[in-house]
Amino acid sequence: MCGICGQYNFKNETPIVRETIDRMTRTMIHRGPDDEGYYLSGPLGFGFRRLSIIDLEGGHQPMSDQEESVRVVFNGEIYNFIELRNELKGLGYVFRTQSDTEVIIHGYKQWGDEVFNHLNGMFGLAIWDAKTKKLILARDPMGIKLVYYRIAGEGVTFGSEIRAIIAFMAEKPEVDPVAVNLFLRYRYTPSPLTLFKGIKKLAPGTMLIIHNGASRLERWYRYKPLPFSPPKTDAEAREELLEIYKKAVKRHLISDVPLGLLLSGGIDSGLLLGLMKLYGDSWPTYTVGYGKKFKDDELSDAAETSKIFSVQNVAVELDRETFEASLPKIVTFLEEPVCTSSIVPMYFVSQCAREDVKVALIGQGPDELFGGYRRHLGVHYGANWRALPDWLKNPITTVINALPRNEALKRGVYSLNIPNRIQRYQHVFSIVPGETIDGIFQDGVLPPNSGDRVLDYWEELVDLMENTDELGGLQFLEIRSSLPDELLMFGDKLSMAHSLEVRVPYLDREVVEYVERLPAHFKIRNGTQKWLHRQVCQDFLPKSILRRKKRGFATNVVDEWFRDSLSRKLEDVLLDNNSFMFQFFHPEAVRQLLAKHISGKNDNYKILFSLVVFEEWLRSL
């Protein structure tokens, strides 16, 4: 796990200035406190900060082959590097280190940019082909690692974090109104956009190729799920998923430094601990909580889970004062605002774990893969709603729309009735009607159809998901869009703020590709969510854990703090004509949202809090 950055003046071959690469690299010391490295050659410059995990002595980067024809800077881990090393050795390649980075170099020499389809891991990387003078930037298929880039002036700059690119720029970048529009709809900024105009992030499974004075984006990961034929029986699916889980966890435990687990009180991290115990006994666990006075606190649940598996559990207890004092600092580390209170426990549990270990596993993924959210129930059963005759559906819709508040229900009955599949998914993901968002922007600020720009970004995925069922299609997009752009993004930023590598075994490529071939009844059955995943959990977890309700580091507690904290700022920010946001928005339109919320007519807290978070972000620039 590291921080990478670089510059390539491909338009005019102007030589790189060393001080510029130094400045970019220094912005990411927190990502790599163990080592640094540089490579400069004419118009190309690479910078690197290292967090040593595998081959502590021999993994220095930037790394090249012996002939110096291929050079790599790489952030992440390749979990099948041992198998790839043996395969490449059999093809005649000679390795000089024990690191996973070197398999990328020789793999590229053997397979070209097809090397990415041979890798099972998380990565954001740059490959320089000195013979052809070609630069390739690539991001892993699930988007666990990030690559930001900017093409302007003489060429391209890139980095694991936005701050590296801004360090190169003479002036601060402008804010992109299109990205702001999408941020307000989804509470995160979808790839390839960021809130900064001109600074983009590679979408999961894509690469940027710069060659012969030109650049082009390509999707290298083009997995197309096909339903199993013949279909899996319940017993087959349960047995096969368990074996895939075992192999994935074993791969993710490869490390030359201490490794632990971020443990909540739920079934996902509990199963992960049970699987880890198959391969060793000394797995420390780390939990964040808020004290026994809070009903949803998870400290006792996590302690019980760790006791069942006879492992150490270290708990960090947050109070409201610490929460509020830390929020501005956490937003700074994020670089891109997200409107979820989960950022706070993630920051502190990572800080706690880093005192003992350099690597931690986390149980993200099953909710998206197996249908753990309320929106999955709506999508799964949505066909029943669309099948109702209009004479019955229309009056029901009228009654629901007349209800005070209940915005999620109103959004649901509207979204699930949209005939076009991709547009239906677009509105399921959105937290607010598009016309509401568009209506708060000042005239002339927003280009036409800005809110539909996400459909353009999804367009190349449509053919790949054509064999999925209704629920599977939403999840296909979720794995490649909302999960990486929100949860995985802040997971990477906030763990690396403490120089902690976080691994996500449930998003192992083999796991994802298997689950995406399963039909919906393995995910939601008779109203039970994550059905197949729960069947596997029964082999490892007692009923007391299986019956626990989902809490996710007790975010209900911190969510209340989050809302209260922002609520105190609502009127100050939204009624202040000097607020920075009003360079984009109509003050009166924003105040109408606030007035309807206060009156109880509408529940606008999500959009209002998103506006406050956006204002806080603007003030931090």
C-alpha positions in Angstrom: 0.0 0.0 0.0 1.5 3.3 -1.1 1.0 6.7 -2.6 1.9 7.2 -6.2 2.1 10.3 -8.4 3.6 11.5 -11.6 3.8 13.8 -14.6 4.2 13.1 -18.3 4.6 16.0 -20.7 3.4 14.1 -23.7 2.4 17.1 -25.8 5.7 18.8 -26.2 8.3 16.5 -24.4 9.3 19.3 -22.0 11.7 17.9 -19.3 10.3 17.3 -15.8 11.4 19.5 -13.0 12.5 17.4 -10.0 11.2 19.9 -7.5 7.7 19.5 -8.9 7.7 15.7 -8.4 9.1 16.2 -4.9 6.3 18.6 -4.0 3.6 16.3 -5.3 5.1 13.3 -3.5 5.4 15.1 -0.2 1.7 15.6 0.0 1.2 11.9 0.5 3.8 11.1 3.2 0.9 9.7 5.3 0.3 7.0 2.7 3.9 5.8 2.8 6.0 6.7 5.8 8.5 3.8 5.3 10.3 4.8 2.0 10.2 7.1 -1.0 11.4 6.8 -4.5 11.6 8.8 -7.8 12.2 8.3 -11.4 12.8 11.1 -13.9 13.6 10.7 -17.6 13.0 13.7 -19.9 9.3 14.4 -20.1 8.4 11.6 -17.5 8.5 11.8 -13.8 7.3 9.3 -11.1 7.0 9.8 -7.3 6.4 7.2 -4.7 5.7 6.9 -1.0 5.8 3.3 0.4 4.1 1.5 3.3 6.1 -1.7 3.4 3.9 -4.8 3.5 5.5 -7.5 1.3 9.2 -8.0 0.7 10.2 -5.3 3.1 13.8 -5.0 1.8 13.3 -5.6 -1.9 10.0 -3.8 -2.8 11.5 -0.3 -3.5 9.7 1.7 -6.2 9.6 2.9 -8.9 10.6 -0.6 -10.1 11.9 -1.7 -13.5 13.0 -4.8 -15.3 16.7 -5.4 -15.7 16.8 -3.8 -19.1 14.9 -0.8 -17.8 12.3 -1.1 -20.6 9.3 -1.2 -18.3 8.9 0.9 -15.1 6.0 0.7 -12.6 4.7 2.7 -9.6 2.0 0.7 -7.9 -0.4 1.2 -5.0 -2.1 -1.9 -3.6 -1.7 -5.6 -3.4 -1.7 -8.5 -5.9 -3.1 -11.5 -4.1 -2.2 -14.1 -6.7 1.3 -12.8 -7.3 2.9 -16.1 -6.2 1.0 -18.1 -8.9 1.8 -15.4 -11.5 5.4 -15.4 -10.5 5.6 -19.2 -11.0 3.8 -18.9 -14.4 6.1 -16.2 -15.6 9.2 -18.0 -14.3 8.1 -20.9 -16.4 8.0 -18.6 -19.4 11.7 -17.6 -18.8 11.4 -14.4 -16.8 14.0 -13.8 -14.1 12.8 -12.1 -10.9 15.1 -10.0 -8.7 12.7 -9.4 -5.7 10.0 -11.2 -3.8 7.5 -8.4 -4.2 4.2 -8.5 -6.0 5.2 -5.3 -7.9 7.6 -7.3 -10.1 4.9 -9.6 -11.5 3.2 -6.5 -13.0 6.4 -5.6 -14.8 7.1 -9.1 -16.3 3.3 -9.7 -16.8 3.2 -6.5 -18.9 6.1 -7.6 -21.0 4.4 -10.9 -21.6 0.8 -9.9 -22.1 0.8 -6.1 -22.6 -2.1 -4.3 -21.1 -3.9 -7.6 -20.9 -1.8 -8.1 -17.7 -4.7 -6.5 -15.7 -7.0 -9.4 -16.5 -4.4 -11.7 -14.9 -4.3 -9.8 -11.7 -6.5 -10.6 -8.6 -6.0 -7.7 -6.3 -6.5 -4.1 -5.5 -4.4 -1.5 -7.4 -4.0 1.9 -8.7 -0.8 2.0 -10.9 1.2 3.6 -13.7 3.2 1.6 -16.2 5.9 3.3 -18.4 6.9 1.4 -21.6 10.2 3.0 -22.5 10.5 1.3 -25.9 7.1 2.6 -27.2 7.0 5.7 -25.0 3.6 4.7 -23.7 2.1 5.5 -20.3 -0.8 3.5 -18.8 -2.7 4.4 -15.7 -5.1 1.7 -14.4 -7.5 1.0 -11.6 -8.6 -2.4 -10.2 -11.9 -3.9 -11.2 -13.8 -3.2 -8.0 -12.2 0.3 -7.5 -10.7 -0.4 -4.1 -7.7 1.8 -4.9 -7.9 5.2 -6.6 -6.2 7.0 -9.4 -6.8 10.7 -10.0 -5.6 12.5 -13.1 -5.6 15.8 -15.0 -4.9 16.4 -18.6 -4.1 20.0 -19.3 -1.3 22.2 -20.7 1.7 20.2 -21.5 0.5 16.8 -20.5 -1.0 14.7 -17.7 -0.5 14.7 -13.9 -1.8 11.9 -11.7 -1.8 10.7 -8.1 -3.4 8.4 -5.5 -4.9 11.5 -4.0 -6.1 14.8 -5.4 -3.7 16.8 -3.3 -0.8 15.6 -5.3 -2.3 17.0 -8.5 -3.2 20.3 -6.8 0.4 20.6 -5.6 1.4 20.7 -9.3 -1.1 23.4 -10.3 -0.2 27.1 -10.2 -3.8 28.0 -9.1 -6.6 26.2 -7.2 -8.9 24.3 -9.6 -12.5 25.6 -10.1 -15.5 23.7 -8.9 -17.4 21.7 -11.5 -21.2 22.5 -11.4 -22.0 19.2 -13.2 -20.2 17.2 -10.5 -22.0 19.3 -7.8 -25.3 18.4 -9.3 -24.5 14.7 -9.2 -23.1 14.9 -5.7 -26.4 16.4 -4.4 -28.3 13.6 -6.1 -26.2 10.7 -4.8 -24.3 12.2 -1.8 -21.0 11.2 -3.5 -19.4 12.1 -6.8 -19.6 9.4 -9.4 -16.6 8.4 -11.4 -15.0 9.8 -13.6 -15.8 13.2 -12.1 -14.6 14.9 -9.0 -15.9 18.2 -7.7 -12.9 19.9 -9.2 -13.2 20.9 -12.8 -10.6 19.1 -14.9 -9.5 16.7 -12.2 -10.9 13.2 -12.9 -10.7 9.8 -11.3 -10.4 6.5 -13.3 -13.6 4.5 -13.0 -13.1 0.9 -11.6 -11.8 -1.4 -14.2 -10.6 1.3 -16.6 -7.3 2.6 -17.9 -5.9 5.8 -19.4 -3.5 5.2 -22.2 -1.2 8.0 -23.4 0.7 7.2 -26.6 1.9 9.1 -29.7 0.9 12.5 -28.3 -2.7 11.5 -27.6 -4.8 10.0 -24.7 -7.7 7.6 -24.6 -9.8 5.9 -21.9 -10.6 2.2 -22.2 -12.5 -0.3 -20.0 -10.1 -3.2 -19.5 -12.4 -5.1 -17.2 -15.3 -6.4 -19.3 -16.6 -9.3 -17.2 -20.1 -10.2 -18.4 -22.0 -12.4 -15.9 -23.8 -15.4 -17.4 -26.3 -17.3 -15.3 -25.1 -20.8 -14.3 -26.4 -23.6 -16.5 -27.7 -25.8 -15.1 -28.8 -23.5 -12.2 -27.1 -24.1 -8.8 -29.0 -26.0 -6.1 -29.1 -24.4 -2.6 -26.6 -27.0 -1.4 -24.2 -26.5 -4.3 -24.3 -22.7 -4.0 -23.7 -22.8 -0.3 -20.7 -25.2 -0.6 -19.2 -23.4 -3.5 -19.5 -20.0 -2.0 -17.9 -21.2 1.3 -14.9 -22.6 -0.7 -14.5 -19.4 -2.6 -14.6 -17.4 0.6 -12.0 -19.6 2.2 -9.6 -19.1 -0.8 -10.2 -15.4 -0.9 -9.5 -14.9 2.8 -6.4 -17.0 2.6 -5.1 -14.8 -0.2 -5.8 -11.7 1.7 -3.8 -12.8 4.7 -0.5 -12.8 2.8 1.7 -10.2 4.5 5.1 -9.8 6.0 3.8 -7.5 8.7 1.2 -7.8 11.5 -2.4 -8.1 10.3 -5.7 -7.6 12.1 -9.5 -7.2 11.6 -11.8 -4.2 11.9 -14.7 -5.9 13.8 -18.2 -4.6 14.1 -20.9 -6.6 15.9 -22.5 -7.9 12.8 -22.4 -11.1 10.7 -20.1 -9.9 7.9 -17.0 -9.2 10.0 -18.0 -12.1 12.3 -17.8 -14.5 9.4 -14.6 -13.0 8.3 -13.1 -13.6 11.7 -14.3 -17.2 11.6 -12.7 -17.7 8.2 -9.4 -16.1 9.3 -9.3 -18.5 12.2 -9.0 -21.3 9.7 -5.5 -20.0 8.9 -4.1 -18.9 12.3 -5.0 -17.9 15.8 -3.4 -14.5 16.5 -5.7 -12.1 14.8 -6.2 -8.9 16.8 -9.6 -7.2 16.3 -10.5 -3.5 16.6 -13.9 -2.0 17.3 -15.3 1.5 17.7 -18.2 2.3 19.9 -19.9 5.0 22.0 -20.6 3.4 25.4 -23.3 1.3 27.0 -25.7 4.2 27.5 -26.4 4.0 23.7 -28.8 1.3 22.7 -27.1 0.6 19.3 -23.5 0.5 20.7 -21.5 -2.4 19.3 -18.7 -2.6 21.8 -20.3 -5.5 23.8 -21.4 -7.3 20.6 -17.9 -7.2 19.2 -16.4 -8.2 22.5 -18.7 -11.3 22.5 -17.8 -12.2 19.0 -14.0 -11.9 19.7 -14.5 -14.0 22.8 -16.3 -16.8 20.9 -13.3 -17.0 18.5 -10.7 -16.5 21.4 -9.0 -13.4 19.9 -8.0 -10.1 21.3 -10.4 -7.2 20.9 -9.3 -3.6 21.3 -12.0 -1.0 21.6 -12.0 2.7 21.1 -14.9 4.7 22.6 -15.9 8.0 21.1 -17.7 10.8 22.7 -19.6 13.7 21.1 -16.9 16.2 21.8 -14.2 14.1 20.0 -16.6 13.6 17.1 -17.3 17.2 16.5 -13.7 18.3 17.0 -12.4 15.7 14.5 -15.0 16.3 11.7 -13.1 19.2 9.9 -9.9 17.2 9.9 -11.6 14.1 8.5 -13.3 16.1 5.7 -9.8 17.4 4.8 -8.4 13.9 4.4 -11.4 12.8 2.3 -10.7 15.5 -0.4 -14.1 14.6 -1.9 -17.1 15.2 0.4 -19.4 12.3 1.2 -22.6 12.7 3.3 -22.4 9.7 5.6 -21.6 9.6 9.3 -19.7 6.4 8.7 -16.6 8.4 8.0 -16.1 9.2 11.7 -15.9 5.6 13.1 -13.8 4.6 10.1 -11.3 7.2 10.9 -11.0 6.3 14.6 -11.0 2.5 14.3 -8.2 2.8 11.7 -6.3 5.0 14.0 -6.7 2.4 16.8 -5.7 -0.5 14.6 -2.6 1.2 13.3 -1.1 1.3 16.8 -0.6 -2.5 16.5 -0.8 -3.5 12.9 -0.1 -2.3 9.4 -2.8 -4.3 7.6 -6.4 -4.8 8.6 -9.2 -6.7 6.9 -12.7 -5.2 6.7 -16.1 -6.8 6.0 -17.4 -4.5 3.3 -19.2 -6.1 0.3 -21.9 -8.5 1.3 -24.6 -5.8 1.5 -24.0 -4.9 -2.1 -23.4 -8.4 -3.4 -26.3 -10.1 -1.6 -28.9 -7.3 -1.2 -28.5 -6.0 2.3 -30.1 -2.6 1.8 -33.7 -1.5 1.7 -33.4 -0.4 -1.9 -32.6 -4.0 -2.8 -36.0 -5.1 -1.4 -37.7 -2.4 -3.4 -36.0 -3.3 -6.7 -36.4 -7.1 -6.1 -40.2 -6.8 -5.6 -40.6 -3.7 -7.8 -42.0 -5.8 -10.7 -45.0 -6.5 -8.5 -45.7 -2.8 -8.2 -45.2 -2.2 -12.0 -47.6 -5.0 -12.8 -50.5 -3.4 -10.9 -53.2 -2.0 -13.2 -53.1 1.8 -13.4 -56.7 2.1 -11.9 -55.2 0.6 -8.7 -51.7 2.0 -8.8 -52.6 5.7 -9.5 -54.8 6.3 -6.5 -52.2 4.6 -4.2 -49.5 6.8 -5.6 -51.7 9.9 -5.1 -52.3 9.0 -1.4 -48.6 8.3 -0.8 -47.5 11.6 -2.5 -50.0 13.5 -0.2 -48.4 12.1 2.9 -46.2 14.6 4.9 -42.5 13.6 4.8 -42.0 9.9 3.8 -39.7 11.0 1.1 -38.1 7.6 0.7 -41.5 6.0 0.1 -42.4 8.7 -2.4 -39.1 8.2 -4.3 -39.6 4.5 -4.3 -43.1 4.4 -5.9 -41.9 6.8 -8.5 -38.6 5.2 -9.3 -39.8 1.6 -9.4 -42.5 2.6 -11.9 -40.0 3.9 -14.6 -40.2 1.5 -17.6 -36.5 2.0 -18.7 -34.2 -0.3 -16.7 -31.2 2.0 -16.5 -33.2 5.1 -15.8 -35.1 3.2 -13.1 -31.7 2.4 -11.5 -30.6 6.0 -11.8 -33.6 7.2 -9.8 -33.3 4.4 -7.2 -29.8 5.6 -6.4 -30.8 9.2 -6.3 -31.9 10.6 -2.9 -33.9 13.6 -4.3 -35.9 14.1 -7.4 -33.8 15.5 -10.2 -36.0 18.5 -10.8 -35.6 19.5 -7.2 -31.8 19.6 -7.6 -31.8 21.3 -10.9 -34.2 23.9 -9.6 -31.9 25.3 -6.9 -29.1 26.1 -9.4 -28.8 29.7 -10.7 -29.6 30.2 -14.4 -26.7 29.6 -16.7 -24.6 27.7 -14.1 -25.7 24.2 -15.1 -25.2 22.7 -18.6 -28.4 21.0 -20.0 -29.1 17.5 -18.9 -26.3 17.5 -16.2 -28.2 15.1 -14.0 -28.3 12.5 -16.7 -24.6 12.6 -17.2 -24.3 9.5 -15.0 -26.2 7.6 -17.8 -23.3 8.4 -20.2 -20.9 6.9 -17.7 -22.9 3.8 -17.3 -23.5 3.3 -21.0 -20.5 1.0 -21.6 -21.8 -1.2 -18.8 -25.2 -1.8 -20.2 -24.2 -4.6 -22.6 -22.2 -6.3 -19.9 -25.2 -6.6 -17.6 -27.7 -7.7 -20.2 -28.0 -11.3 -18.7 -28.6 -10.2 -15.1 -32.0 -10.1 -13.5 -33.6 -6.9 -12.1 -31.8 -7.1 -8.8 -28.6 -8.3 -10.3 -28.5 -5.4 -12.7 -28.7 -2.8 -9.9 -26.0 -4.6 -8.0 -23.8 -4.8 -11.1 -23.9 -1.0 -11.2 -23.6 -0.7 -7.5 -20.3 -2.7 -7.4 -18.9 -0.5 -10.1 -20.2 2.9 -9.1 -21.7 3.7 -5.7 -19.6 1.3 -3.7 -16.2 2.4 -5.0 -17.1 6.1 -5.3 -18.5 6.3 -1.7 -17.6 3.6 0.8 -14.4 2.3 -0.8 -13.2 5.9 -1.4 -13.5 7.0 2.2 -12.2 3.6 3.4 -9.0 4.1 1.5 -8.5 7.8 2.4 -9.3 7.4 6.1 -7.3 4.3 6.7 -4.3 5.6 4.8 -4.6 8.8 6.9 -3.0 6.6 9.6 -0.8 4.6 7.2 -3.0 1.5 7.6 -3.7 -0.8 4.6 -7.3 -2.0 4.6 -8.1 -5.2 2.5 -11.6 -6.2 1.4 -11.8 -10.0 1.0 -15.5 -10.1 0.1 -14.6 -8.0 -3.0 -12.1 -10.6 -4.2 -12.5 -10.9 -7.9 -13.4 -14.6 -7.7 -16.1 -13.9 -5.1 -17.7 -11.1 -7.0 -17.7 -12.9 -10.3 -19.3 -16.0 -8.8 -22.0 -14.1 -7.0 -22.9 -12.0 -10.0 -23.9 -15.2 -11.8 -26.4 -16.1 -9.1 -30.1 -15.3 -9.5 -31.9 -13.1 -7.1 -33.5 -15.9 -5.0 -30.1 -16.6 -3.6 -29.8 -13.1 -2.3 -33.4 -12.2 -1.2 -35.7 -15.1 -0.3 -39.1 -14.6 1.3 -38.1 -11.2 2.5 -34.8 -12.5 4.0 -31.9 -10.4 2.8 -28.4 -11.8 2.1 -29.9 -15.3 2.2 -27.0 -17.4 0.8 -24.4 -15.4 2.7 -26.4 -16.1 5.9 -26.4 -19.8 5.1 -22.6 -19.8 5.0 -22.5 -17.8 8.2 -24.4 -20.6 10.0 -21.3 -22.8 9.7 -19.3 -20.3 11.8 -21.6 -18.1 13.9 -24.0 -18.9 16.7 -27.6 -17.9 16.5 -27.1 -15.1 18.9 -24.9 -13.3 16.3 -27.0 -14.3 13.4 -30.0 -12.6 15.0 -28.3 -9.3 15.6 -29.6 -6.4 13.6 -27.4 -4.5 11.3 -25.6 -1.6 12.9 -22.3 -1.0 11.0 -20.1 0.4 13.8 -23.2 1.7 15.5 -23.6 4.5 13.0 -27.1 5.2 14.3 -25.4 6.8 17.3 -22.9 8.9 15.3 -25.6 9.7 12.7 -27.6 11.4 15.4 -24.6 13.4 16.4 -23.9 14.2 12.8 -27.5 15.4 12.2 -27.5 17.5 15.4 -24.1 19.0 14.6 -25.2 20.0 11.1 -28.7 21.0 12.3 -27.1 23.8 14.4 -25.5 25.1 11.2 -28.5 24.7 8.9 -30.0 28.2 9.4 -26.5 29.8 9.8 -25.4 28.4 6.5 -28.5 28.3 4.4 -29.8 31.8 5.4 -26.4 33.5 5.1 -26.2 35.4 1.8 -22.4 35.2 2.0 -22.3 31.4 2.0 -20.0 30.3 -0.8 -22.6 27.9 -2.2 -24.7 30.8 -3.5 -22.3 31.3 -6.3 -24.0 28.2 -7.7 -27.5 28.2 -6.1 -30.6 30.5 -5.8 -30.8 31.5 -2.2 -34.6 31.6 -2.3 -34.8 28.0 -3.7 -32.6 26.7 -0.9 -34.6 28.5 1.7 -37.8 27.0 0.4 -36.3 23.5 1.0 -35.4 24.6 4.5 -38.9 26.1 5.2 -40.7 23.0 3.9 -38.5 20.8 6.1 -39.1 22.9 9.2 -42.8 23.0 8.6 -42.9 19.2 8.4 -44.3 19.2 4.9 -41.3 17.5 3.4 -38.4 15.5 4.9 -35.5 17.4 3.2 -32.8 16.6 5.7 -30.7 14.6 3.3 -30.5 17.4 0.7 -30.1 20.1 3.4 -27.3 18.3 5.1 -25.6 17.7 1.7 -25.8 21.4 1.1 -24.2 22.1 4.5 -21.5 19.5 3.9 -20.8 21.1 0.5 -20.5 24.5 2.1 -18.1 23.2 4.7 -16.1 21.7 1.9 -16.0 25.0 -0.1 -14.8 26.8 3.1 -12.0 24.3 3.5 -10.5 25.0 0.1 
